[in-house]
Amino acid sequence: MLSERLKQLRKEHNITQQELADRLGFNRATISGYETKDVEPGYDILIQLSNIFNCSIDYLLGKSNERSTVDEIKGKLASDPEMADLWDNLLRREDLQALYKETRNLSPKAVRQIIKIIRAMEFDEMED
């Protein structure tokens, strides 16, 4: 299954075997081996492939038809457009990702204080 999924993903992303090999630091024959079932990549390579193609290792190995947990989350958020929009923005914007990473371990009280600061900043921008 890996061979089929890898070839499919590579073609969907318009990446040649040589380009993928270059990104992984291999020669093209290694990628060809992965795609013809002659060679099985190690776990570290599976992680790199999942990052390159934005899919789960389970998807690469054929253990799941969900390409990634992102697909699963989007499916669950489909009934809440506001949360779906938040998720899409979080995926696209590095600044929002940084904000989340910096605040995820804060107490609820600290998060409420940050929200107050953000609201004050919004109010200041409206007055300008």
Rosetta silent file (secondary structure, phi, psi, omega in degrees, C-alpha in Angstrom):
SEQUENCE: MLSERLKQLRKEHNITQQELADRLGFNRATISGYETKDVEPGYDILIQLSNIFNCSIDYLLGKSNERSTVDEIKGKLASDPEMADLWDNLLRREDLQALYKETRNLSPKAVRQIIKIIRAMEFDEMED
SCORE:     score description
SCORE:     0.000 S_00000001
   1 L     0.000  -38.033  179.697    0.000    0.000    0.000 S_00000001
   2 H   -55.862  -44.613 -177.033    2.870    2.400    0.780 S_00000001
   3 H   -58.835  -42.983 -179.652    4.163    2.153   -2.762 S_00000001
   4 H   -67.644  -45.659 -177.909    0.776    3.130   -4.223 S_00000001
   5 H   -65.433  -41.580 -178.936    0.132    5.954   -1.763 S_00000001
   6 H   -62.587  -45.541  179.493    3.602    7.404   -2.150 S_00000001
   7 H   -62.996  -43.322  179.982    3.361    7.464   -5.920 S_00000001
   8 H   -61.292  -48.479 -178.478   -0.149    8.967   -5.772 S_00000001
   9 H   -64.442  -41.629 -179.827    0.888   11.710   -3.333 S_00000001
  10 H   -60.544  -43.448 -179.946    4.027   12.515   -5.259 S_00000001
  11 H   -68.912  -39.198  178.010    2.028   12.941   -8.474 S_00000001
  12 H   -61.446  -34.123 -179.552   -0.676   15.017   -6.754 S_00000001
  13 L   -91.678    6.332 -179.909    2.024   17.374   -5.497 S_00000001
  14 L    52.344   47.331  179.097    3.733   17.440   -8.916 S_00000001
  15 L  -114.650  127.252  177.189    6.985   16.194   -7.430 S_00000001
  16 L   -77.071  164.937  175.494    9.275   13.967   -9.477 S_00000001
  17 H   -58.599  -40.144 -179.616   11.091   11.043   -7.944 S_00000001
  18 H   -64.460  -42.910  179.597   14.319   13.048   -8.288 S_00000001
  19 H   -62.957  -42.305  178.561   12.835   16.085   -6.532 S_00000001
  20 H   -65.750  -42.033  177.966   11.583   13.932   -3.666 S_00000001
  21 H   -59.997  -42.253  178.969   14.934   12.171   -3.457 S_00000001
  22 H   -61.900  -41.802  179.901   16.695   15.543   -3.302 S_00000001
  23 H   -65.068  -32.324 -178.830   14.438   16.703   -0.467 S_00000001
  24 H   -92.174   -9.336 -179.129   15.162   13.526    1.484 S_00000001
  25 L    79.199   29.518  179.654   18.863   13.454    0.644 S_00000001
  26 L  -115.072  179.871  168.215   18.666   10.202   -1.342 S_00000001
  27 L   -96.773  163.457 -175.393   19.196    9.165   -4.908 S_00000001
  28 H   -60.670  -31.477 -178.142   16.251    8.673   -7.226 S_00000001
  29 H   -62.164  -31.719  178.192   16.637    4.888   -7.175 S_00000001
  30 H   -64.819  -44.818  178.453   15.690    4.814   -3.483 S_00000001
  31 H   -64.090  -42.098  177.359   12.392    6.560   -4.194 S_00000001
  32 H   -58.915  -39.883  177.685   11.815    4.221   -7.123 S_00000001
  33 H   -63.689  -39.671  176.933   12.380    1.310   -4.751 S_00000001
  34 H   -61.862  -37.400 -175.157    9.793    2.666   -2.325 S_00000001
  35 H   -83.002  -12.292  179.529    7.286    2.924   -5.157 S_00000001
  36 L  -112.634   13.677  175.395    7.884   -0.570   -6.539 S_00000001
  37 L    71.782    7.833  178.895    7.705   -2.398   -3.179 S_00000001
  38 L   -79.066  -29.024 -172.970   11.390   -3.386   -3.260 S_00000001
  39 L  -128.572  135.298  175.529   12.401   -1.079   -0.404 S_00000001
  40 L  -107.931  125.480  179.714   10.633   -0.206    2.857 S_00000001
  41 L   -73.193  153.668  175.067   11.551    3.145    4.403 S_00000001
  42 L   -76.003  172.574 -177.193   12.442    3.422    8.069 S_00000001
  43 H   -59.533  -41.507 -178.838   10.311    5.257   10.592 S_00000001
  44 H   -62.866  -34.562  177.681   12.327    8.472   10.323 S_00000001
  45 H   -72.430  -38.384  176.307   11.762    8.523    6.554 S_00000001
  46 H   -59.191  -40.287  177.680    8.042    7.875    7.029 S_00000001
  47 H   -62.250  -45.482  179.124    7.917   10.924    9.300 S_00000001
  48 H   -61.995  -42.959  178.641    9.656   13.034    6.663 S_00000001
  49 H   -62.945  -41.721 -179.899    7.300   11.779    3.959 S_00000001
  50 H   -64.925  -34.257  176.982    4.254   12.520    6.109 S_00000001
  51 H   -70.419  -42.701 -179.877    5.551   16.058    6.660 S_00000001
  52 H   -62.198  -43.137 -175.127    6.289   16.618    2.975 S_00000001
  53 H   -98.723    5.047  178.321    2.861   15.395    1.882 S_00000001
  54 L    50.453   53.806  177.605    0.948   16.663    4.928 S_00000001
  55 L  -141.115  166.136  179.681   -0.558   13.290    5.685 S_00000001
  56 L   -80.965  157.075  174.773   -0.447   10.797    8.514 S_00000001
  57 H   -62.993  -37.704  177.209    1.893    7.837    8.578 S_00000001
  58 H   -57.936  -38.779  177.305   -1.204    5.640    8.891 S_00000001
  59 H   -65.802  -45.739  178.811   -2.402    7.039    5.563 S_00000001
  60 H   -56.340  -40.531 -176.436    0.974    6.361    3.935 S_00000001
  61 H   -84.829   -4.047  178.612    0.904    2.780    5.169 S_00000001
  62 L    82.477   15.468 -179.965   -2.718    2.228    4.127 S_00000001
  63 L   -87.336  -11.055  179.182   -4.007    1.813    7.675 S_00000001
  64 L  -147.066  148.842  174.038   -6.354    4.781    7.298 S_00000001
  65 L   -96.086   -5.379  173.695   -8.132    6.494    4.451 S_00000001
  66 L   -80.113  123.513 -177.213   -8.025    9.823    6.285 S_00000001
  67 L   -63.358  -36.978 -178.969   -5.046   11.662    4.880 S_00000001
  68 L  -159.259  169.139  174.806   -4.316   13.416    8.116 S_00000001
  69 H   -64.180  -23.952  176.340   -5.684   14.410   11.441 S_00000001
  70 H   -60.297  -43.715  177.802   -6.339   17.767    9.784 S_00000001
  71 H   -62.010  -41.180  179.251   -8.963   16.069    7.609 S_00000001
  72 H   -62.979  -44.838 -179.302  -10.497   14.473   10.679 S_00000001
  73 H   -63.840  -45.681  179.465  -10.625   17.794   12.523 S_00000001
  74 H   -59.330  -40.221  178.375  -12.131   19.594    9.536 S_00000001
  75 H   -61.128  -41.340 -179.231  -14.798   16.909    9.285 S_00000001
  76 H   -73.684  -27.445 -179.356  -15.716   17.352   12.921 S_00000001
  77 H   -87.020   -7.431 -174.571  -15.714   21.152   12.618 S_00000001
  78 L   -56.490  -29.708 -178.199  -17.911   21.198    9.530 S_00000001
  79 L   -81.215   -7.693  179.617  -21.013   21.737   11.641 S_00000001
  80 L  -126.162   91.453 -175.081  -19.522   24.861   13.266 S_00000001
  81 H   -56.308  -36.549 -179.157  -18.470   27.366   10.569 S_00000001
  82 H   -65.844  -41.892  178.414  -16.838   29.740   13.058 S_00000001
  83 H   -70.228  -35.991  177.353  -14.614   26.989   14.475 S_00000001
  84 H   -63.212  -40.724  177.969  -13.834   25.732   10.954 S_00000001
  85 H   -64.951  -41.425  176.903  -12.746   29.260   10.006 S_00000001
  86 H   -58.978  -46.759 -179.398  -10.586   29.454   13.139 S_00000001
  87 H   -61.270  -45.123  179.428   -8.931   26.155   12.228 S_00000001
  88 H   -60.712  -42.430  178.204   -8.260   27.268    8.635 S_00000001
  89 H   -65.673  -39.221  179.778   -6.705   30.524    9.882 S_00000001
  90 H   -63.618  -37.569  178.955   -4.619   28.673   12.435 S_00000001
  91 H   -69.120  -34.292 -174.707   -3.229   26.417    9.707 S_00000001
  92 H   -85.932  -35.073 -168.560   -2.383   29.351    7.416 S_00000001
  93 L  -103.443  117.704  179.472   -1.083   32.002    9.780 S_00000001
  94 H   -65.541  -32.221 -179.810    2.229   31.592   11.521 S_00000001
  95 H   -65.833  -38.163  177.657    1.437   34.484   13.865 S_00000001
  96 H   -71.002  -35.068  175.993   -1.666   32.713   15.177 S_00000001
  97 H   -62.868  -43.231  179.006    0.300   29.494   15.567 S_00000001
  98 H   -63.695  -40.946  178.534    2.912   31.374   17.605 S_00000001
  99 H   -60.668  -45.481  178.970    0.179   32.961   19.731 S_00000001
 100 H   -61.678  -46.534 -177.884   -1.309   29.563   20.467 S_00000001
 101 H   -61.559  -35.891 -178.994    2.064   28.037   21.307 S_00000001
 102 H   -76.253  -23.778 -174.171    2.875   30.875   23.683 S_00000001
 103 H  -110.106   -8.211 -172.321   -0.474   30.756   25.471 S_00000001
 104 L   -63.000  -24.998 -178.882   -1.478   27.095   25.493 S_00000001
 105 L  -100.285    5.080  179.359    0.004   26.403   28.920 S_00000001
 106 L   -76.797  157.231  176.939   -1.342   29.523   30.598 S_00000001
 107 L   -71.266  159.666  176.546   -4.040   29.399   33.207 S_00000001
 108 H   -56.770  -35.989  179.082   -7.599   30.349   32.227 S_00000001
 109 H   -63.483  -44.151  179.671   -7.167   33.555   34.250 S_00000001
 110 H   -65.188  -38.400  178.158   -4.072   34.534   32.280 S_00000001
 111 H   -64.211  -41.044  177.241   -5.848   33.796   28.986 S_00000001
 112 H   -62.234  -37.165  177.348   -8.745   36.048   30.042 S_00000001
 113 H   -64.941  -40.985  178.143   -6.233   38.821   30.781 S_00000001
 114 H   -64.194  -40.205  177.488   -4.716   38.424   27.320 S_00000001
 115 H   -60.179  -41.568  177.621   -8.204   38.612   25.793 S_00000001
 116 H   -61.642  -40.994  178.712   -8.761   41.910   27.644 S_00000001
 117 H   -63.955  -42.898  179.125   -5.488   43.244   26.247 S_00000001
 118 H   -62.534  -43.291  178.799   -6.477   42.197   22.722 S_00000001
 119 H   -63.141  -38.912  177.162   -9.865   43.883   23.069 S_00000001
 120 H   -64.595  -39.860  177.559   -8.183   47.070   24.284 S_00000001
 121 H   -64.717  -40.764  177.531   -5.851   46.966   21.279 S_00000001
 122 H   -61.955  -41.884  179.878   -8.816   46.504   18.936 S_00000001
 123 H   -63.627  -42.937  178.321  -10.549   49.492   20.541 S_00000001
 124 H   -61.466  -40.601  179.965   -7.406   51.621   20.123 S_00000001
 125 H   -67.262  -34.440  179.084   -7.175   50.675   16.429 S_00000001
 126 H   -67.740  -31.041 -178.816  -10.822   51.622   15.873 S_00000001
 127 H   -76.481  -23.780 -177.628  -10.182   55.085   17.316 S_00000001
 128 L   -72.256    0.000    0.000   -7.206   55.757   14.992 S_00000001
